[in-house]
Amino acid sequence: MQESQRVSGGEILFRTVKPADILEVMNINRICLPENYTYGFFEELAKEYPRAFWVAETNNKVVGYIMCRVERIFSKFDFLKIRRAGHIVSIAVLPNYRRKRIGEELVRRAVHALANEYGCEEAYLEVRVNNNPAIQLYKKLGFVTKEIQRRYYADGEDAYVMVLKLPVSF
Ligand SMILES: CC(C)(COP(=O)(O)OP(=O)(O)OC[C@H]1O[C@@H](n2cnc3c(N)ncnc32)[C@H](O)[C@@H]1OP(=O)(O)O)[C@@H](O)C(=O)NCCC(=O)NCCS
C-alpha cells in the first residue's frame, strides 16, 4: 500500500514497510532514540503487523517510520474489560526532515490500520515525560495521558502512557 503526498518542503512517499527497508529503519531508530532493538524484532513486527508499519520515503531514502504491535490488554478506558489494542512501539523521523508533518502522517496511517485492518479498539504508547515534541504530536491527534510508568526507561526516566479510543474520525 503506498501513496505519495506533498508535505512542506517536498514530495514524500508514505508506504507500508518492505523487508529491504529494515536496515534503514534500524539506522533511523539508532540515530533518533535510545531504545534500540534487534534486527529480528523489527523483522517480526514487519511480518506480523505489516499494515501498521509505515515508512516515509523521499528520493529513495527512508526518512521516518512507525511500527506497532497488536495486543490484548486490560482496557485503558473501561475498568476490567479486555480489549484488542494497538501498541505504537516506535516512531522516529530523521532530524533534517522534522516539522514537515511526516510524524503526524505516520501516526494517522498507523492508527487507521490498527482500527480498520486489525480491529483494535484502543491505541496506546509510552513516551518519555520530557519528550515534548512527541507528546504534542500525540495530543494533536487526540491521545490523552492515562498514567505514569515510573522508571520505565533503562536510564530511570518516567513514561507517560498515552491512549486513544478507536476508531478515529480523522
Ligand atoms: C516526535 C517526532 C516523530 C515528530 O515528527 P515530526 O515529523 O517532526 O512531527 P510533525 O511535523 O508531524 O509534527 C506534528 C505535530 O507535532 C507537534 N510537534 C512536532 N514537533 C514538535 C516540536 N519540536 N515542538 C512542539 N511540538 C511539536 C506539533 O503539534 C505538530 O503540529 P504543527 O505542525 O501543527 O505544529 C520527531 O520529533 C522525532 O523523530 N523525535 C525523535 C524520536 C522520538 O522522540 N519518537 C517518539 C518516541 S515516543
Ligand as a Chemical Component Dictionary entry (heavy atoms), coordinates in Angstrom:
data_LIG
# 
_chem_comp.id                   LIG 
_chem_comp.type                 NON-POLYMER 
_chem_comp.pdbx_formal_charge   0 
_chem_comp.three_letter_code    LIG 
# 
loop_
_chem_comp_atom.comp_id 
_chem_comp_atom.atom_id 
_chem_comp_atom.alt_atom_id 
_chem_comp_atom.type_symbol 
_chem_comp_atom.charge 
_chem_comp_atom.model_Cartn_x 
_chem_comp_atom.model_Cartn_y 
_chem_comp_atom.model_Cartn_z 
_chem_comp_atom.pdbx_ordinal 
LIG C1  C1  C 0 8.323  13.051 17.557 1  
LIG C2  C2  C 0 8.673  13.120 16.086 2  
LIG C3  C3  C 0 8.425  11.733 15.447 3  
LIG C4  C4  C 0 7.769  14.154 15.392 4  
LIG O1  O1  O 0 7.977  14.071 13.995 5  
LIG P1  P1  P 0 7.799  15.336 13.034 6  
LIG O2  O2  O 0 7.672  14.806 11.654 7  
LIG O3  O3  O 0 8.852  16.339 13.274 8  
LIG O4  O4  O 0 6.395  15.937 13.551 9  
LIG P2  P2  P 0 5.314  16.698 12.684 10 
LIG O5  O5  O 0 5.974  17.699 11.790 11 
LIG O6  O6  O 0 4.419  15.715 12.026 12 
LIG O7  O7  O 0 4.506  17.481 13.811 13 
LIG C5  C5  C 0 3.127  17.284 14.034 14 
LIG C6  C6  C 0 2.748  17.992 15.308 15 
LIG O8  O8  O 0 3.546  17.505 16.397 16 
LIG C7  C7  C 0 3.879  18.583 17.277 17 
LIG N1  N1  N 0 5.327  18.788 17.254 18 
LIG C8  C8  C 0 6.232  18.155 16.480 19 
LIG N2  N2  N 0 7.484  18.567 16.777 20 
LIG C9  C9  C 0 7.349  19.495 17.751 21 
LIG C10 C10 C 0 8.292  20.291 18.477 22 
LIG N3  N3  N 0 9.612  20.205 18.239 23 
LIG N4  N4  N 0 7.810  21.112 19.431 24 
LIG C11 C11 C 0 6.488  21.222 19.679 25 
LIG N5  N5  N 0 5.544  20.494 19.009 26 
LIG C12 C12 C 0 5.982  19.644 18.060 27 
LIG C13 C13 C 0 3.134  19.795 16.759 28 
LIG O9  O9  O 0 1.862  19.785 17.357 29 
LIG C14 C14 C 0 3.000  19.469 15.267 30 
LIG O10 O10 O 0 1.876  20.079 14.698 31 
LIG P3  P3  P 0 2.011  21.520 13.966 32 
LIG O11 O11 O 0 2.924  21.269 12.799 33 
LIG O12 O12 O 0 0.605  21.814 13.571 34 
LIG O13 O13 O 0 2.610  22.446 14.985 35 
LIG C15 C15 C 0 10.163 13.557 15.864 36 
LIG O14 O14 O 0 10.388 14.731 16.634 37 
LIG C16 C16 C 0 11.178 12.529 16.265 38 
LIG O15 O15 O 0 11.534 11.643 15.461 39 
LIG N6  N6  N 0 11.686 12.590 17.510 40 
LIG C17 C17 C 0 12.720 11.661 17.977 41 
LIG C18 C18 C 0 12.142 10.268 18.160 42 
LIG C19 C19 C 0 11.007 10.283 19.177 43 
LIG O16 O16 O 0 11.048 11.007 20.162 44 
LIG N7  N7  N 0 9.995  9.426  18.946 45 
LIG C20 C20 C 0 8.852  9.339  19.841 46 
LIG C21 C21 C 0 9.086  8.345  20.886 47 
LIG S1  S1  S 0 7.660  8.108  21.929 48 
# 
loop_
_chem_comp_bond.comp_id 
_chem_comp_bond.atom_id_1 
_chem_comp_bond.atom_id_2 
_chem_comp_bond.value_order 
_chem_comp_bond.pdbx_ordinal 
LIG C1  C2  SING 1  
LIG C2  C3  SING 2  
LIG C2  C4  SING 3  
LIG C2  C15 SING 4  
LIG C4  O1  SING 5  
LIG O1  P1  SING 6  
LIG P1  O2  DOUB 7  
LIG P1  O3  SING 8  
LIG P1  O4  SING 9  
LIG O4  P2  SING 10 
LIG P2  O5  DOUB 11 
LIG P2  O6  SING 12 
LIG P2  O7  SING 13 
LIG O7  C5  SING 14 
LIG C5  C6  SING 15 
LIG C6  O8  SING 16 
LIG C6  C14 SING 17 
LIG O8  C7  SING 18 
LIG C7  N1  SING 19 
LIG C7  C13 SING 20 
LIG N1  C8  SING 21 
LIG N1  C12 SING 22 
LIG C8  N2  DOUB 23 
LIG N2  C9  SING 24 
LIG C9  C10 SING 25 
LIG C9  C12 DOUB 26 
LIG C10 N3  SING 27 
LIG C10 N4  DOUB 28 
LIG N4  C11 SING 29 
LIG C11 N5  DOUB 30 
LIG N5  C12 SING 31 
LIG C13 O9  SING 32 
LIG C13 C14 SING 33 
LIG C14 O10 SING 34 
LIG O10 P3  SING 35 
LIG P3  O11 DOUB 36 
LIG P3  O12 SING 37 
LIG P3  O13 SING 38 
LIG C15 O14 SING 39 
LIG C15 C16 SING 40 
LIG C16 O15 DOUB 41 
LIG C16 N6  SING 42 
LIG N6  C17 SING 43 
LIG C17 C18 SING 44 
LIG C18 C19 SING 45 
LIG C19 O16 DOUB 46 
LIG C19 N7  SING 47 
LIG N7  C20 SING 48 
LIG C20 C21 SING 49 
LIG C21 S1  SING 50 
# 
